[in-house]
Amino acid sequence: MQPPTTPLSLTSSIGGAIAGSTQGETVYNFQNRTILGFRNGRIRSDSAYASDLGFIVDDLVAEVDTRQHRYAAGLFWAPGIDFTGRRRIAGVGFTTQFDTRVDHEALQATPLILFLSQPSRVEILIDGRLVTSGSYPAGNQAIDSSALPDGSYTLLLRIRAPDGSVREERRFFVKSSAIAPLGKPVYFAFAGLLANTRADRAISVSNTVYYQVGAAYRLNEKVAVDAAILGTEDKPIAQLGGWLITDVARVRAAALISGKGDKGVLLQLGSSGMSKLNFSLDVRRVWSKTGEPLIPLPTYVDNFGSVPPLGAQSLSGSYAQATGSVTYSIGSAFLSLSGSYRHDEGYRSDYSIGPAISWPVLNRGGFQLILNADAQRSRSTAAAFAGSAFYTPMAASPPLRPRAMPVSRTATMGADPPVRWGASVRSGSTKPRTTRRLR
């Protein structure tokens, strides 16, 4: 793209929530995102005013883009690595960037290819939260992933047809600049002081130095490698990783070692989503000499200006963890099996595993009846559910017109919820499971 020549501009959005009762205190949270831009530079600010914290600044950073690079200074989130996740710092940064390229999304994200038998609206959910949605024509479509955060995680794709029918698919998704485009190496460097969140302090900067440098390179169409060195003043950490990209699946392997004797290994496997059978697997093991996080963890503020660490990145100490899922479509029925396992040193292991089925048995005149059943077994309890969801024309999305590209994107639900009924059975202990708190 050509460098922008637009004059000074300002965009600001405000949201808030208030909750309370006659027998308890009232809590509130107001959030603001402001972007002040001028040509190829901008100042971004995300802040919140909450009842328990007061006024908090999540990030306040000045950025300048060139054709290939981005320079940043201020309070911002450094991207981190697979084992540590992002860290908020007050400092400076430099990275190769592709945001100013027309094809930047295709360069960094796993393609989301979805077959639609008719024009439909596709909603993308992460951990049950709607992130984005768009309208697409019939056929094999590449779903827009520009609004999705960086990382490796499982998506829920909810497809709403014009007649009101609804189906869901799960996909393992990877979006990372660590997968460099062919012939376009990626470099990055960040340095500063780690920042935290404290009540009644807009900005809280520690005296802990943090640094991160790394590079990624695409050897050919199927193989990519990356390396990073990061740490604090008393603990250097090195990570080496690689990708194997095929038509069937993407495989990620990485290993970590620190100057204090910490170690880590990781293996991720995800199907391409081009067949009826899809699968995902994330296995990792971390050995921490002190039993503490590899890098000190910040306190996360529930603010729309930032994305919390995903999955195992938010956990601490020495642990072993595995999560996976397998899904298969038979006609209009959708079968799945998902499970997870985690063992923290010094604690009992936690696990969860169970199947699920979704089967549309009636689809006529805009009315749809879906039978649902699932079961789960964990260390502390066993549960099963069987029921149905009845979609009426009133809950259906309006008819959609075929387009070559999504005609809209939204972050709110686009249809009323269906009428649901069912029965569940649960047994086992109701004692809360032990969870190691972050420090």
C-alpha positions as CSV (number, residue, x, y, z in Angstrom):
1,M,0.0,0.0,0.0
2,Q,1.0,3.6,-0.5
3,P,2.0,5.6,2.7
4,P,-1.1,7.4,4.0
5,T,-1.4,11.2,3.5
6,T,-4.5,11.7,5.6
7,P,-4.7,14.7,8.0
8,L,-5.0,14.6,11.7
9,S,-7.8,12.3,12.8
10,L,-9.3,11.1,16.1
11,T,-11.4,8.1,16.9
12,S,-12.7,7.3,20.4
13,S,-15.2,4.7,21.7
14,I,-16.6,4.4,25.2
15,G,-18.5,1.5,26.9
16,G,-19.6,0.7,30.4
17,A,-21.4,-1.7,32.7
18,I,-23.1,-1.2,36.1
19,A,-24.4,-4.1,38.2
20,G,-25.7,-4.3,41.8
21,S,-28.6,-5.4,44.1
22,T,-30.5,-4.1,47.1
23,Q,-28.4,-6.5,49.3
24,G,-25.0,-5.8,47.9
25,E,-22.7,-3.1,46.6
26,T,-22.9,-1.7,43.1
27,V,-20.0,-2.4,40.8
28,Y,-19.2,-0.6,37.6
29,N,-16.6,-0.6,34.8
30,F,-16.2,2.1,32.1
31,Q,-13.8,1.6,29.2
32,N,-12.3,3.9,26.6
33,R,-10.3,3.3,23.5
34,T,-8.8,6.3,21.7
35,I,-6.7,6.5,18.5
36,L,-5.1,9.8,17.4
37,G,-3.7,9.4,13.9
38,F,-1.6,11.5,11.5
39,R,-0.4,10.0,8.2
40,N,1.7,6.9,9.1
41,G,1.8,7.5,12.8
42,R,-0.7,7.1,15.6
43,I,-1.1,7.3,19.4
44,R,-3.2,4.5,20.9
45,S,-4.8,4.5,24.4
46,D,-6.9,1.9,26.2
47,S,-8.1,2.8,29.6
48,A,-10.8,1.8,32.2
49,Y,-12.4,3.3,35.3
50,A,-13.6,0.5,37.6
51,S,-15.1,0.4,41.1
52,D,-12.3,-1.8,42.5
53,L,-9.4,-0.3,40.7
54,G,-10.1,3.3,39.9
55,F,-8.6,4.8,36.8
56,I,-6.3,2.3,34.9
57,V,-4.3,2.8,31.7
58,D,-3.9,-0.6,29.9
59,D,-1.7,0.8,27.1
60,L,-0.6,4.2,25.9
61,V,1.8,3.9,22.9
62,A,3.0,5.9,19.9
63,E,3.5,4.0,16.7
64,V,5.1,4.8,13.3
65,D,4.8,2.5,10.3
66,T,7.0,2.3,7.3
67,R,6.6,0.0,4.3
68,Q,8.2,-2.9,6.2
69,H,8.7,-1.9,9.8
70,R,6.8,-0.6,12.8
71,Y,8.4,1.4,15.6
72,A,6.7,1.7,19.0
73,A,7.3,3.6,22.3
74,G,5.3,3.9,25.4
75,L,3.2,1.4,27.5
76,F,2.3,-1.6,25.3
77,W,2.1,-5.4,25.1
78,A,5.2,-7.2,23.8
79,P,4.1,-10.4,21.9
80,G,6.0,-13.0,24.0
81,I,6.5,-16.6,23.0
82,D,4.6,-19.9,23.1
83,F,5.6,-20.7,26.7
84,T,5.2,-17.2,28.3
85,G,2.6,-15.3,26.4
86,R,2.5,-11.5,26.1
87,R,4.0,-9.1,28.6
88,R,3.1,-5.5,29.1
89,I,6.1,-3.2,29.2
90,A,7.0,0.5,29.3
91,G,9.6,0.7,26.7
92,V,10.4,0.6,23.0
93,G,9.9,-1.9,20.2
94,F,10.7,-2.6,16.6
95,T,9.2,-5.3,14.3
96,T,8.7,-6.3,10.7
97,Q,5.1,-5.7,9.9
98,F,2.7,-6.6,7.0
99,D,-0.3,-4.6,8.1
100,T,0.3,-2.2,5.2
101,R,0.2,-5.0,2.7
102,V,-3.1,-5.8,1.0
103,D,-2.6,-9.5,1.6
104,H,-1.3,-9.2,5.2
105,E,-4.0,-11.5,6.7
106,A,-3.2,-14.3,4.3
107,L,0.4,-14.1,5.2
108,Q,0.0,-14.7,9.0
109,A,-3.1,-16.8,9.7
110,T,-4.3,-20.3,9.1
111,P,-6.8,-20.2,6.2
112,L,-10.4,-20.7,7.4
113,I,-12.0,-22.5,4.4
114,L,-15.7,-23.3,4.9
115,F,-18.2,-24.9,2.6
116,L,-21.6,-23.2,2.5
117,S,-24.5,-24.9,0.7
118,Q,-26.3,-21.6,0.6
119,P,-25.6,-17.9,1.4
120,S,-25.1,-17.8,5.1
121,R,-23.9,-15.7,8.0
122,V,-20.9,-17.1,9.8
123,E,-20.1,-16.1,13.4
124,I,-16.7,-16.8,15.1
125,L,-16.6,-17.5,18.8
126,I,-13.6,-17.9,21.1
127,D,-14.3,-19.4,24.6
128,G,-18.1,-18.8,24.0
129,R,-17.6,-15.1,23.2
130,L,-18.6,-13.7,19.8
131,V,-15.5,-12.1,18.2
132,T,-16.7,-11.3,14.7
133,S,-19.3,-12.3,12.0
134,G,-19.8,-11.8,8.3
135,S,-22.1,-12.8,5.4
136,Y,-20.8,-15.0,2.7
137,P,-22.1,-16.5,-0.6
138,A,-22.5,-20.3,-1.2
139,G,-19.5,-22.5,-2.0
140,N,-16.0,-22.8,-0.5
141,Q,-15.3,-19.5,1.2
142,A,-12.2,-18.1,2.9
143,I,-13.5,-16.7,6.2
144,D,-12.2,-13.3,7.3
145,S,-9.9,-13.7,10.3
146,S,-8.6,-10.1,10.6
147,A,-10.4,-9.6,13.9
148,L,-9.0,-12.7,15.6
149,P,-6.2,-12.3,18.2
150,D,-2.7,-13.8,17.7
151,G,-2.1,-17.2,19.2
152,S,-3.1,-20.9,18.7
153,Y,-6.6,-21.9,19.9
154,T,-9.9,-23.6,19.0
155,L,-12.6,-21.6,17.2
156,L,-16.3,-22.3,17.1
157,L,-17.8,-21.4,13.7
158,R,-21.6,-20.9,13.9
159,I,-23.3,-20.9,10.5
160,R,-26.7,-19.3,10.2
161,A,-28.6,-20.0,6.9
162,P,-31.4,-17.7,5.5
163,D,-34.1,-20.3,6.4
164,G,-33.1,-20.1,10.1
165,S,-31.1,-23.4,10.3
166,V,-27.9,-23.3,12.4
167,R,-24.9,-25.6,12.5
168,E,-21.6,-25.3,14.3
169,E,-18.0,-26.5,13.5
170,R,-14.8,-26.4,15.5
171,R,-11.5,-25.5,14.0
172,F,-8.0,-25.2,15.4
173,F,-6.6,-21.8,14.4
174,V,-3.1,-20.3,14.3
175,K,-2.4,-16.7,13.8
176,S,1.2,-15.7,14.3
177,S,3.8,-13.6,12.6
178,A,6.2,-16.4,13.6
179,I,5.1,-18.1,10.4
180,A,7.0,-15.8,8.0
181,P,5.8,-15.3,4.4
182,L,7.9,-17.0,1.8
183,G,10.9,-14.8,1.0
184,K,9.9,-12.3,3.7
185,P,11.9,-12.9,7.0
186,V,10.5,-11.4,10.2
187,Y,12.6,-9.6,12.8
188,F,11.5,-8.1,16.1
189,A,13.0,-6.5,19.2
190,F,11.4,-5.1,22.4
191,A,12.9,-3.8,25.6
192,G,11.6,-2.0,28.7
193,L,10.4,-2.3,32.3
194,L,7.6,-4.8,33.1
195,A,4.3,-3.1,34.0
196,N,1.6,-4.2,36.4
197,T,-1.9,-3.1,37.4
198,R,-2.5,-1.7,40.9
199,A,-5.6,-0.1,42.4
200,D,-5.8,3.7,42.2
201,R,-2.6,3.9,40.0
202,A,-3.1,4.8,36.4
203,I,0.2,3.4,35.4
204,S,2.3,1.0,37.5
205,V,5.8,0.3,36.2
206,S,8.1,-2.2,38.0
207,N,11.9,-2.0,38.2
208,T,12.2,-5.4,36.4
209,V,14.0,-5.1,33.0
210,Y,12.4,-7.1,30.2
211,Y,13.9,-7.8,26.7
212,Q,12.9,-9.9,23.7
213,V,14.6,-10.3,20.3
214,G,13.8,-12.9,17.6
215,A,13.5,-13.8,14.0
216,A,11.4,-16.1,11.8
217,Y,12.1,-17.4,8.3
218,R,10.1,-19.5,5.8
219,L,12.5,-22.1,4.2
220,N,9.9,-23.2,1.6
221,E,6.1,-23.7,1.2
222,K,6.0,-26.4,3.9
223,V,8.7,-25.6,6.5
224,A,9.2,-22.5,8.6
225,V,11.6,-21.9,11.6
226,D,11.8,-19.3,14.3
227,A,14.0,-18.4,17.3
228,A,13.8,-15.9,20.2
229,I,15.8,-14.8,23.1
230,L,14.0,-13.0,26.0
231,G,14.1,-12.6,29.7
232,T,14.8,-10.4,32.6
233,E,18.1,-9.0,34.0
234,D,18.7,-12.3,36.0
235,K,17.2,-14.9,33.7
236,P,17.9,-15.2,29.9
237,I,15.5,-17.6,28.0
238,A,16.0,-19.0,24.5
239,Q,13.3,-20.7,22.4
240,L,13.6,-22.5,19.1
241,G,10.6,-23.6,17.0
242,G,9.4,-24.8,13.7
243,W,6.4,-25.4,11.5
244,L,5.5,-28.1,9.1
245,I,2.6,-27.0,6.8
246,T,0.8,-29.6,4.7
247,D,-2.5,-29.9,2.9
248,V,-3.7,-32.2,5.8
249,A,-2.4,-30.4,8.9
250,R,-0.1,-27.9,10.5
251,V,2.4,-29.1,13.0
252,R,4.2,-26.8,15.5
253,A,7.1,-27.9,17.7
254,A,9.1,-25.7,20.1
255,A,11.7,-26.1,22.9
256,L,12.8,-23.7,25.6
257,I,15.8,-23.4,28.0
258,S,16.8,-20.7,30.5
259,G,20.0,-19.7,32.2
260,K,18.4,-20.8,35.5
261,G,17.8,-24.3,34.3
262,D,14.1,-24.0,33.3
263,K,13.1,-26.1,30.3
264,G,10.0,-26.6,28.2
265,V,8.8,-28.5,25.2
266,L,5.6,-28.1,23.1
267,L,3.8,-29.9,20.2
268,Q,0.8,-28.5,18.5
269,L,-1.2,-30.3,15.7
270,G,-4.2,-29.0,13.8
271,S,-6.1,-30.2,10.8
272,S,-6.5,-27.9,7.8
273,G,-10.3,-28.0,8.0
274,M,-10.7,-29.2,4.4
275,S,-12.5,-32.6,5.2
276,K,-15.3,-33.9,7.4
277,L,-12.8,-35.1,10.0
278,N,-11.0,-32.3,11.9
279,F,-8.7,-32.6,14.9
280,S,-6.5,-30.4,17.2
281,L,-3.9,-31.3,19.8
282,D,-1.7,-29.1,22.1
283,V,0.8,-30.9,24.4
284,R,3.3,-29.1,26.5
285,R,5.6,-29.6,29.5
286,V,7.4,-27.0,31.5
287,W,10.0,-27.5,34.2
288,S,10.5,-24.4,36.4
289,K,13.4,-24.6,38.8
290,T,11.7,-22.2,41.3
291,G,8.1,-23.3,40.7
292,E,7.3,-19.8,39.6
293,P,6.3,-18.3,36.2
294,L,9.2,-18.2,33.7
295,I,8.6,-14.5,33.4
296,P,6.7,-12.5,36.1
297,L,3.0,-12.3,35.2
298,P,1.1,-9.0,35.1
299,T,-2.4,-8.6,36.5
300,Y,-4.9,-8.6,33.6
301,V,-7.6,-5.9,33.4
302,D,-10.9,-6.9,31.8
303,N,-10.7,-4.2,29.2
304,F,-11.7,-4.4,25.5
305,G,-8.4,-2.8,24.7
306,S,-6.4,-6.0,25.4
307,V,-6.6,-9.7,24.9
308,P,-5.8,-11.9,27.9
309,P,-3.2,-14.7,27.6
310,L,-4.7,-17.7,26.0
311,G,-4.7,-21.3,27.3
312,A,-1.6,-22.5,29.1
313,Q,0.1,-19.1,28.7
314,S,-1.7,-17.8,31.8
315,L,-0.6,-20.6,34.0
316,S,2.5,-20.8,36.2
317,G,5.2,-23.1,37.6
318,S,6.1,-26.6,36.5
319,Y,3.3,-28.4,34.8
320,A,2.3,-30.9,32.1
321,Q,-0.8,-30.1,30.0
322,A,-2.6,-31.7,27.0
323,T,-5.8,-30.5,25.3
324,G,-7.3,-32.0,22.1
325,S,-10.5,-32.5,20.1
326,V,-11.7,-34.6,17.2
327,T,-14.8,-33.7,15.2
328,Y,-16.6,-35.5,12.4
329,S,-19.6,-34.6,10.3
330,I,-22.0,-37.3,9.1
331,G,-24.6,-35.8,6.9
332,S,-26.1,-33.0,8.9
333,A,-25.0,-34.6,12.3
334,F,-21.9,-33.3,14.1
335,L,-19.9,-35.6,16.4
336,S,-17.1,-34.5,18.6
337,L,-14.8,-35.8,21.4
338,S,-12.8,-33.3,23.4
339,G,-10.5,-33.7,26.4
340,S,-7.9,-31.9,28.6
341,Y,-5.3,-32.9,31.2
342,R,-3.2,-30.9,33.5
343,H,-0.8,-31.7,36.3
344,D,0.9,-29.1,38.4
345,E,3.9,-30.2,40.5
346,G,2.7,-30.8,44.1
347,Y,-1.0,-31.0,43.2
348,R,-3.4,-33.6,42.0
349,S,-4.0,-34.0,38.3
350,D,-7.1,-32.5,36.7
351,Y,-8.7,-33.9,33.6
352,S,-11.9,-33.7,31.6
353,I,-13.1,-35.8,28.7
354,G,-16.4,-36.3,26.9
355,P,-18.3,-36.8,23.7
356,A,-21.0,-34.6,22.1
357,I,-23.5,-34.8,19.3
358,S,-25.7,-32.3,17.5
359,W,-28.3,-33.6,15.0
360,P,-30.8,-31.5,13.1
361,V,-33.8,-33.8,12.8
362,L,-36.3,-31.2,11.3
363,N,-35.8,-28.3,8.9
364,R,-39.0,-27.2,7.3
365,G,-40.5,-23.8,6.5
366,G,-37.9,-21.9,8.6
367,F,-38.4,-24.2,11.6
368,Q,-35.5,-26.3,12.8
369,L,-35.3,-28.8,15.6
370,I,-31.8,-29.9,16.7
371,L,-31.2,-32.7,19.2
372,N,-28.2,-32.2,21.4
373,A,-26.4,-34.6,23.8
374,D,-23.1,-34.4,25.6
375,A,-21.4,-36.0,28.5
376,Q,-18.3,-35.2,30.5
377,R,-16.1,-36.9,33.1
378,S,-13.6,-35.0,35.2
379,R,-11.6,-35.6,38.4
380,S,-14.4,-34.2,40.6
381,T,-17.6,-34.9,38.8
382,A,-19.5,-36.6,36.0
383,A,-22.3,-34.9,34.0
384,A,-24.5,-35.7,31.0
385,F,-27.0,-33.6,29.1
386,A,-29.7,-34.4,26.5
387,G,-32.1,-31.9,25.0
388,S,-33.1,-30.0,22.0
389,A,-33.1,-26.5,20.4
390,F,-36.0,-25.2,18.4
391,Y,-35.3,-22.4,16.0
392,T,-38.2,-20.4,14.7
393,P,-38.4,-17.9,11.8
394,M,-38.4,-15.1,14.4
395,A,-34.9,-16.3,15.6
396,A,-33.5,-16.5,12.1
397,S,-31.2,-14.0,10.5
398,P,-32.7,-12.0,7.6
399,P,-32.2,-13.3,4.0
400,L,-28.7,-12.7,2.8
401,R,-27.6,-11.6,-0.7
402,P,-24.6,-13.4,-2.3
403,R,-21.5,-11.3,-2.2
404,A,-17.9,-12.0,-3.1
405,M,-16.7,-10.6,0.2
406,P,-18.3,-10.3,3.6
407,V,-20.9,-7.5,3.6
408,S,-20.7,-6.8,7.3
409,R,-18.9,-7.6,10.5
410,T,-20.2,-7.2,14.0
411,A,-19.3,-8.0,17.6
412,T,-22.9,-8.5,18.8
413,M,-25.3,-11.4,18.4
414,G,-27.2,-11.2,15.1
415,A,-30.2,-13.3,16.1
416,D,-32.4,-14.0,19.0
417,P,-31.6,-17.2,20.9
418,P,-33.6,-20.3,20.1
419,V,-36.0,-22.0,22.4
420,R,-34.2,-24.8,24.2
421,W,-35.2,-27.6,26.5
422,G,-33.6,-30.7,27.9
423,A,-32.5,-32.6,30.9
424,S,-29.2,-33.2,32.6
425,V,-27.7,-35.6,35.1
426,R,-24.7,-34.8,37.3
427,S,-22.9,-36.8,39.9
428,G,-19.7,-36.5,42.0
429,S,-18.2,-34.1,44.4
430,T,-19.1,-30.4,44.4
431,K,-15.9,-29.4,46.2
432,P,-14.1,-26.8,44.1
433,R,-10.9,-28.0,42.4
434,T,-7.6,-26.6,43.6
435,T,-6.2,-24.0,41.3
436,R,-2.8,-22.4,41.7
437,R,-3.2,-18.6,41.9
438,L,-1.0,-16.3,39.9
439,R,1.4,-14.2,41.8
